[in-house]
């Protein structure tokens, strides 16, 4: 937890800018005389640049072990649903408390080292539902990341009972948070509409409104989601969720690849956020969300890929270039993530202080020619001189390396 009386001077950076961090807020210092008689810790920014820390607007922290030699599926998937069935749905069913803890600590640590301090997460572990969000919360609190946490309710394994257990976990976690909790927020979630009945969709929407929460759901990621909604008698998955009153304003729709321009405008009118995930969309071969420019509420996420938002932004540029899209809107997506996080935390996140906002959330990163030198999250120094400060990174990586083969072994039996 950040000491509200602790003060850190960040800078001057290569532009001569200095920032004073007091508690969880940061402001720009124009003259050193402002700091007289102030006891300070100092972070060197010589030759570096201070900028806002990054926001990952949709991810899956549970995928943290996936880069550690996760075995390829056999036989090789031929479409998106088969990718889910043979890879990600097997992985999430294989998760237990120990493997989830190892995955979460590794994912969060690597995110902070990349200068990403906010993770808007969407979790699934069908064989370990009750208490699973606490495991993610523990990793975020220990290491110092902000996160919105929720459990993606689904009926894909055990029907309505499974979905209701997922919604109970969302409610339990949201109700467990103290009013002054600085790092964590909760939401209600559905995995994707094609994995739940109308009854579950209605219950999720009612729960979100009862708790004053938003909904977080995969939407129109693949044509399979569209076809399922139409088979149920709806114009599409967006229309289904809206007609069933499941999307309070501010809800988060991941992907939106197969929304047309009119549907994106309808989402915008309903006050909904869309999150583009370029690496995931390309890896899953689901297409390119060409109509997202119809909304002013679009952010950038990784959908479980590592939370290096510089890499994700480069993927967006490359994907747009390959699709002859003249406006990849990278800066708009980054700004969108900052606006979304600012709504969720009721703080100005993803910004540097200026005349309009003299104080902002103290979530900053310092970049030099080696990469991310320092990271401040909620006023806490979590990375200093390119090294994680809040835990032993070698121990985190060792635990992950030990957990991964056991997880892959369980996956192979499913």
VMD Tcl script that draws the C-alpha trace (Angstrom):
set ca {
  {0.00 0.00 0.00}
  {1.25 3.50 -0.83}
  {2.19 5.74 2.10}
  {0.13 8.92 1.51}
  {2.96 10.99 3.04}
  {5.68 9.49 0.83}
  {7.06 11.85 -1.80}
  {9.09 10.94 -4.88}
  {10.72 13.33 -7.32}
  {10.79 11.95 -10.83}
  {13.16 13.76 -13.15}
  {14.34 15.91 -14.67}
  {13.92 13.85 -17.82}
  {15.56 14.66 -21.16}
  {12.94 17.37 -21.76}
  {13.69 18.94 -18.38}
  {10.35 17.89 -16.90}
  {10.05 17.04 -13.21}
  {7.12 15.30 -11.52}
  {6.34 15.16 -7.82}
  {4.54 12.05 -6.64}
  {2.65 12.48 -3.38}
  {0.73 9.40 -2.31}
  {-1.12 8.09 -5.36}
  {-1.11 11.40 -7.29}
  {1.45 13.14 -9.47}
  {1.90 16.77 -10.48}
  {4.45 18.62 -12.55}
  {7.07 20.71 -10.76}
  {7.98 23.89 -12.62}
  {10.58 25.23 -10.18}
  {12.82 23.55 -7.64}
  {11.83 26.20 -5.13}
  {8.50 24.38 -4.87}
  {10.36 21.53 -3.20}
  {12.06 23.47 -0.42}
  {11.68 21.82 2.98}
  {10.15 18.73 1.35}
  {11.75 15.41 2.17}
  {12.02 13.45 -1.08}
  {13.08 10.18 -2.57}
  {14.53 10.73 -6.05}
  {14.39 8.66 -9.23}
  {16.98 9.47 -11.87}
  {15.51 10.16 -15.32}
  {18.65 11.50 -16.99}
  {18.50 10.88 -20.74}
  {15.07 9.26 -20.41}
  {11.47 10.27 -21.06}
  {8.58 10.27 -18.58}
  {5.22 9.24 -20.01}
  {1.95 7.76 -18.75}
  {1.97 4.07 -17.91}
  {-0.02 1.89 -20.29}
  {-3.45 0.28 -19.94}
  {-4.31 -3.21 -21.22}
  {-8.05 -2.91 -21.79}
  {-8.81 -6.64 -22.21}
  {-6.67 -9.57 -21.21}
  {-6.59 -13.01 -19.58}
  {-4.07 -13.08 -16.73}
  {-4.59 -16.85 -16.47}
  {-2.68 -17.27 -19.76}
  {0.58 -16.27 -18.07}
  {2.13 -19.73 -18.45}
  {1.19 -20.12 -22.14}
  {4.55 -18.81 -23.45}
  {6.35 -21.53 -21.44}
  {6.22 -24.25 -24.11}
  {2.49 -24.91 -24.09}
  {2.11 -27.94 -26.38}
  {0.42 -27.39 -29.76}
  {-3.06 -28.86 -30.19}
  {-3.51 -32.15 -32.00}
  {-5.05 -32.31 -34.49}
  {-4.44 -28.75 -35.60}
  {-7.58 -26.58 -35.35}
  {-9.31 -25.62 -38.57}
  {-11.47 -22.77 -37.25}
  {-11.93 -20.44 -34.29}
  {-14.26 -22.69 -32.28}
  {-11.78 -25.55 -32.63}
  {-9.00 -23.25 -31.39}
  {-11.11 -22.57 -28.29}
  {-11.99 -26.23 -27.78}
  {-8.48 -27.63 -28.34}
  {-6.40 -24.88 -26.71}
  {-7.95 -22.22 -24.49}
  {-10.92 -24.14 -23.12}
  {-8.64 -27.05 -22.26}
  {-6.16 -24.71 -20.62}
  {-8.75 -22.99 -18.45}
  {-10.27 -26.33 -17.36}
  {-6.81 -27.55 -16.33}
  {-6.13 -24.58 -14.04}
  {-6.04 -25.13 -10.30}
  {-5.13 -22.70 -7.53}
  {-1.39 -23.40 -7.69}
  {-1.04 -23.05 -11.46}
  {-3.28 -19.97 -11.53}
  {-1.17 -18.29 -8.85}
  {2.03 -18.99 -10.80}
  {0.46 -17.74 -14.03}
  {-0.91 -14.59 -12.41}
  {2.33 -13.59 -10.71}
  {4.32 -14.09 -13.93}
  {1.81 -12.22 -16.12}
  {1.51 -9.27 -13.75}
  {5.27 -9.03 -13.21}
  {5.96 -9.00 -16.95}
  {3.22 -6.41 -17.47}
  {4.82 -4.05 -14.95}
  {8.26 -4.53 -16.48}
  {6.72 -3.44 -19.79}
  {5.29 -0.31 -18.17}
  {1.67 -1.51 -18.13}
  {0.08 -0.78 -14.75}
  {-3.62 -1.41 -15.51}
  {-5.00 -4.81 -16.49}
  {-8.68 -5.12 -17.38}
  {-8.97 -8.86 -16.95}
  {-11.51 -11.51 -17.96}
  {-11.02 -14.77 -16.10}
  {-12.10 -18.40 -16.58}
  {-11.09 -21.52 -14.63}
  {-14.17 -23.80 -14.66}
  {-12.70 -26.38 -12.26}
  {-11.65 -23.65 -9.81}
  {-14.30 -20.93 -9.70}
  {-14.95 -19.99 -6.07}
  {-12.02 -17.92 -4.82}
  {-10.27 -17.74 -8.20}
  {-10.53 -13.95 -8.37}
  {-8.81 -13.71 -4.98}
  {-5.77 -15.46 -6.45}
  {-5.57 -12.83 -9.18}
  {-6.16 -10.07 -6.64}
  {-3.34 -11.37 -4.43}
  {-0.88 -11.19 -7.34}
  {-1.93 -7.65 -8.25}
  {-1.72 -6.39 -4.68}
  {1.64 -8.06 -4.06}
  {3.26 -6.76 -7.22}
  {1.47 -3.41 -7.37}
  {-0.73 -3.49 -10.49}
  {-4.21 -2.08 -10.88}
  {-6.76 -4.57 -12.21}
  {-10.42 -4.91 -12.97}
  {-11.29 -8.54 -12.19}
  {-14.31 -10.61 -13.16}
  {-15.25 -14.21 -13.86}
  {-16.61 -15.02 -17.33}
  {-19.73 -17.05 -16.60}
  {-20.39 -19.83 -19.13}
  {-22.54 -22.92 -19.59}
  {-20.04 -24.71 -21.84}
  {-19.06 -27.44 -19.35}
  {-21.73 -27.91 -16.66}
  {-24.67 -25.90 -17.92}
  {-26.58 -23.37 -15.86}
  {-24.99 -24.48 -12.59}
  {-21.57 -23.53 -13.92}
  {-22.81 -20.14 -15.09}
  {-24.44 -19.39 -11.76}
  {-21.23 -20.30 -9.93}
  {-19.36 -17.82 -12.15}
  {-21.84 -15.06 -11.41}
  {-21.62 -15.80 -7.68}
  {-17.86 -15.41 -7.88}
  {-18.26 -12.01 -9.55}
  {-20.71 -10.89 -6.86}
  {-18.60 -12.25 -3.99}
  {-15.49 -10.48 -5.24}
  {-17.19 -7.14 -5.89}
  {-18.78 -7.20 -2.44}
  {-15.44 -8.08 -0.82}
  {-13.70 -4.91 -1.99}
  {-13.30 -2.12 0.55}
  {-14.60 1.30 -0.45}
  {-11.08 2.72 -0.36}
  {-9.43 -0.11 -2.32}
  {-6.79 1.65 -4.47}
  {-5.81 -1.08 -6.93}
  {-8.75 -3.37 -7.63}
  {-12.16 -3.07 -9.23}
  {-14.72 -5.75 -10.00}
  {-17.20 -6.40 -12.80}
  {-19.78 -8.96 -13.84}
  {-18.81 -11.03 -16.87}
  {-20.01 -13.54 -19.42}
  {-17.53 -15.60 -21.39}
  {-19.28 -15.03 -24.74}
  {-22.94 -14.96 -25.60}
  {-22.77 -18.17 -27.65}
  {-21.82 -20.10 -24.50}
  {-24.80 -19.00 -22.38}
  {-28.59 -19.17 -22.43}
  {-30.93 -16.20 -22.41}
  {-31.68 -16.93 -18.76}
  {-28.00 -16.55 -17.82}
  {-27.68 -13.36 -19.89}
  {-30.67 -11.85 -18.06}
  {-29.30 -12.87 -14.65}
  {-25.89 -11.39 -15.45}
  {-27.42 -8.09 -16.50}
  {-29.63 -7.92 -13.43}
  {-26.64 -8.69 -11.19}
  {-24.52 -5.99 -12.81}
  {-27.22 -3.40 -12.22}
  {-27.82 -4.57 -8.66}
  {-24.12 -4.20 -7.86}
  {-23.63 -0.97 -9.81}
  {-21.16 -2.78 -12.06}
  {-20.39 -2.97 -15.75}
  {-20.45 -6.11 -17.90}
  {-17.30 -7.51 -19.55}
  {-17.91 -9.97 -22.41}
  {-16.39 -11.26 -25.65}
  {-18.63 -10.05 -28.47}
  {-18.67 -10.89 -32.20}
  {-15.07 -12.12 -32.06}
  {-15.87 -14.74 -34.68}
  {-18.73 -15.33 -37.09}
  {-19.77 -18.27 -34.88}
  {-21.03 -15.79 -32.27}
  {-23.11 -14.00 -34.91}
  {-24.56 -17.23 -36.27}
  {-25.49 -18.43 -32.77}
  {-27.36 -15.20 -31.96}
  {-29.26 -15.37 -35.24}
  {-30.20 -19.00 -34.61}
  {-31.70 -17.85 -31.30}
  {-33.85 -15.28 -33.13}
  {-31.77 -12.11 -32.67}
  {-30.20 -9.85 -35.28}
  {-26.77 -10.45 -33.73}
  {-24.98 -10.89 -30.39}
  {-25.00 -7.17 -29.62}
  {-28.74 -6.97 -30.18}
  {-29.25 -10.07 -28.05}
  {-27.39 -8.64 -25.06}
  {-29.10 -5.26 -25.39}
  {-32.59 -6.77 -25.70}
  {-31.94 -8.92 -22.63}
  {-30.85 -5.80 -20.70}
  {-27.37 -7.15 -20.01}
  {-25.21 -4.15 -20.93}
  {-25.22 -1.25 -18.46}
  {-23.54 1.91 -19.74}
  {-19.78 1.60 -19.55}
  {-19.78 -2.14 -20.25}
  {-16.76 -3.59 -22.06}
  {-17.14 -5.55 -25.30}
  {-13.97 -7.36 -26.34}
  {-13.25 -7.66 -30.08}
  {-16.34 -6.60 -32.08}
  {-14.66 -8.01 -35.20}
  {-17.95 -8.99 -36.85}
  {-19.97 -5.90 -35.99}
  {-21.07 -3.80 -38.95}
  {-20.95 -0.01 -38.96}
  {-24.53 0.39 -37.76}
  {-23.95 -2.01 -34.86}
  {-20.81 -0.16 -33.77}
  {-22.78 3.09 -33.84}
  {-25.48 1.41 -31.75}
  {-22.86 0.32 -29.20}
  {-21.56 3.88 -29.10}
  {-25.05 5.27 -28.53}
  {-25.53 2.79 -25.67}
  {-22.36 4.06 -23.96}
  {-20.41 0.82 -24.45}
  {-16.65 0.33 -24.79}
  {-15.11 -1.82 -27.54}
  {-11.62 -3.28 -27.24}
  {-9.47 -4.17 -30.25}
  {-6.98 -7.03 -29.83}
  {-4.80 -7.17 -32.97}
  {-2.38 -10.00 -32.11}
  {-5.15 -12.26 -30.90}
  {-7.41 -11.52 -33.86}
  {-4.62 -12.37 -36.28}
  {-3.51 -15.45 -34.32}
  {-7.07 -16.80 -34.20}
  {-7.71 -15.85 -37.84}
  {-11.05 -14.23 -37.01}
  {-10.70 -11.16 -39.24}
  {-10.18 -7.42 -38.86}
  {-12.64 -5.07 -37.08}
  {-12.94 -2.57 -39.91}
  {-15.88 -0.64 -38.47}
  {-14.59 0.29 -35.01}
  {-13.84 3.82 -36.23}
  {-17.60 4.40 -35.97}
  {-17.17 4.59 -32.17}
  {-15.34 7.11 -30.03}
  {-15.05 4.50 -27.25}
  {-12.44 2.00 -28.45}
  {-9.41 0.84 -26.47}
  {-6.48 -1.52 -27.05}
  {-6.12 -4.93 -25.41}
  {-4.06 -8.08 -25.78}
  {-6.64 -10.85 -25.09}
  {-4.13 -12.87 -23.07}
  {-1.00 -12.06 -25.06}
  {1.74 -10.46 -22.94}
  {0.78 -6.97 -21.76}
  {3.47 -5.06 -23.67}
  {1.27 -2.39 -25.22}
  {4.10 -1.09 -27.42}
  {4.17 -4.48 -29.14}
  {0.37 -4.51 -29.39}
  {0.34 -1.03 -30.93}
  {2.91 -2.16 -33.51}
  {0.70 -5.15 -34.31}
  {-2.24 -2.80 -34.85}
  {-0.20 -0.71 -37.28}
  {0.94 -3.80 -39.17}
  {-2.56 -5.28 -39.33}
  {-4.02 -2.00 -40.57}
  {-1.32 -1.74 -43.23}
  {-1.98 -5.29 -44.43}
  {-5.71 -4.53 -44.60}
  {-5.15 -1.25 -46.50}
  {-6.67 0.64 -43.59}
  {-5.29 4.19 -43.85}
  {-6.28 5.06 -40.26}
  {-5.07 2.49 -37.72}
  {-5.93 4.94 -34.92}
  {-3.17 3.77 -32.59}
  {-3.07 6.95 -30.51}
  {-6.88 6.93 -30.27}
  {-6.84 3.34 -28.96}
  {-4.22 4.22 -26.31}
  {-6.17 7.32 -25.32}
  {-9.34 5.22 -25.25}
  {-7.77 2.83 -22.77}
  {-6.82 5.77 -20.58}
  {-10.39 7.11 -20.67}
  {-11.82 3.68 -19.86}
  {-9.47 3.17 -16.90}
  {-10.19 6.71 -15.69}
  {-13.91 5.88 -15.64}
  {-13.35 2.65 -13.71}
  {-11.04 4.17 -11.07}
  {-12.57 7.68 -11.00}
  {-9.05 9.05 -11.45}
  {-7.23 10.65 -14.40}
  {-5.20 7.64 -15.57}
  {-3.03 7.35 -18.67}
  {-2.11 11.03 -18.71}
  {0.60 13.44 -17.65}
  {-0.38 16.46 -15.55}
  {-1.10 19.63 -17.50}
  {-2.94 22.91 -17.07}
  {-6.33 21.21 -17.40}
  {-5.39 18.37 -15.03}
  {-2.72 19.61 -12.62}
  {-2.87 16.29 -10.70}
  {-3.17 12.85 -12.25}
  {-2.91 9.30 -11.00}
  {0.71 8.45 -10.23}
  {0.90 5.68 -12.85}
  {3.97 6.62 -14.88}
  {6.76 4.93 -16.76}
  {10.23 6.18 -17.66}
  {11.74 5.07 -20.98}
  {15.40 5.10 -21.95}
  {17.37 3.52 -24.79}
  {17.23 0.14 -22.99}
  {13.47 0.18 -22.59}
  {11.41 0.73 -19.45}
  {13.73 2.12 -16.72}
  {11.24 2.93 -13.94}
  {7.54 2.30 -13.36}
  {5.31 3.95 -10.77}
  {1.89 2.37 -10.12}
  {-0.57 4.08 -7.80}
  {2.37 6.03 -6.36}
  {4.47 2.92 -5.66}
  {7.83 2.28 -7.33}
  {7.28 -1.17 -8.83}
  {10.18 -1.13 -11.33}
  {13.45 0.68 -10.74}
  {16.44 0.67 -13.07}
  {14.79 -2.03 -15.22}
  {14.29 -4.38 -12.24}
  {11.10 -5.46 -10.49}
  {11.02 -4.03 -6.96}
  {7.96 -5.65 -5.40}
  {8.97 -9.34 -5.54}
  {11.80 -11.63 -6.53}
  {11.45 -11.99 -10.30}
  {13.71 -15.04 -10.43}
  {11.48 -16.79 -7.87}
  {8.36 -15.88 -9.86}
  {9.89 -17.29 -13.04}
  {11.12 -20.40 -11.25}
  {7.65 -21.10 -9.83}
  {6.12 -20.58 -13.27}
  {8.63 -22.93 -14.89}
  {7.75 -25.60 -12.32}
  {3.98 -25.13 -12.66}
  {3.82 -25.09 -16.45}
  {4.69 -28.76 -17.20}
  {2.15 -29.95 -14.63}
  {-0.48 -27.74 -16.24}
  {0.34 -29.07 -19.72}
  {0.12 -32.63 -18.39}
  {-3.37 -32.00 -17.03}
  {-4.39 -30.37 -20.32}
  {-3.40 -33.49 -22.23}
  {-5.83 -35.60 -20.19}
  {-8.85 -33.40 -21.00}
}
mol new
graphics top color blue
foreach p $ca { graphics top sphere $p radius 0.5 }
foreach p [lrange $ca 0 end-1] q [lrange $ca 1 end] { graphics top cylinder $p $q radius 0.2 }
display resetview
